[in-house]
């Protein structure tokens, strides 16, 4: 499956355009932190910590099912996949019609590649696109987009409609009134590679992960985790770590501890380190993938590293396209195999419960029956009609 993986979203990184470009309505002109970034600043954002925590607990529970479910090695990945041929709805909060149209146009490169649709709800009478509200009690859309939260991120696949993802009062999560995909500052200051950013996040929404954490890739060994020897911590006016007076550079841990990320070591490890995960579908490492970040030079031990991207960060690579066709095929036989796998998962979810994880129910306050019910609902929702 190319350099893509089905599973949990990790960090996101893009260098931004310094020039301010105003694309939103007057209401969107309010200051957003991303409009103050320079081309050298790199924003790495993961989903909020409380969202990430609920994903990890749910995935741990799903992995426990594998012990009693022969042949379901990739149950975590399969649960997150939409159904081939499905029309996945998209809705917006904020931004104007021109911005919404541009985003819809940018995603056509994705949907023209494989057997999945993105329905932005364009009203031919008004020329406006589908919207959603934080007060929604029912899902206006499976993918709910905002432009005013920090950074760029997306929940992965069907996590966007899983009510167990995120805290009830969080702005981000899998409930109808929560954001599932954020393009921070797009209504105020679009980055120069905004099409690539949008495609990257919508690929997450279709169950792709980041290439730099591909288990088959070289990035774990290629990254400069520690400071240059003798580095004297030095900051710019915004509080970002920079090279010191002698030209010695901060390492990744130090760099990300400053503006604009403010990450501690544990968060860096979780979002950048490569981990072996038998529940993740991983293909060959793809240097041209839009899912491989364009990190600054200081992130690498060697400028000639195989971890550095070859693509433009905007257009889908051939590897991205292969991954999409694998996830969302057109041949009837391949679709039938996916349906069979989902039905097998339903048999496990709705059958006798496997042994519960120690402490799972009490520590997270989500009983096994709730997980089973809600995950089964997600799986049924992604089965073709009539199945």
Secondary structure, DSSP 4 states (H G I P E B T S, - for coil): -TT--SS-----EEE--SS----S-GGGGS--GGGG--TT-EEE--S-HHHHHHHHHHHHHHHHHGGG-TT-TTHHHHHHPPPTT-EEEEEESSS-HHHHHHHHHHTHHHHTTSS-EEE----TTT----B--TT-SS-S-SEEEESSSSSEEE--GGGGG-TTSS-TT-SBSSSTTSBSEEETTTTT---TTHHHHHHHHHHHHTT---GGG-TTSSHHHHB--SPPTT---EE-TTS-EE--TT-PPP-HHHHHHSTTT---HHHHHHHHS----TTS------TT-TTS----GGGBS-TT-TTS--S-SSSPPHHHHHHHHHHS--SHHHHHHHHHHHHHHHHHHTSS--PPPTTHHHHH---HHHHHHHHHHHHHHTSPTT-
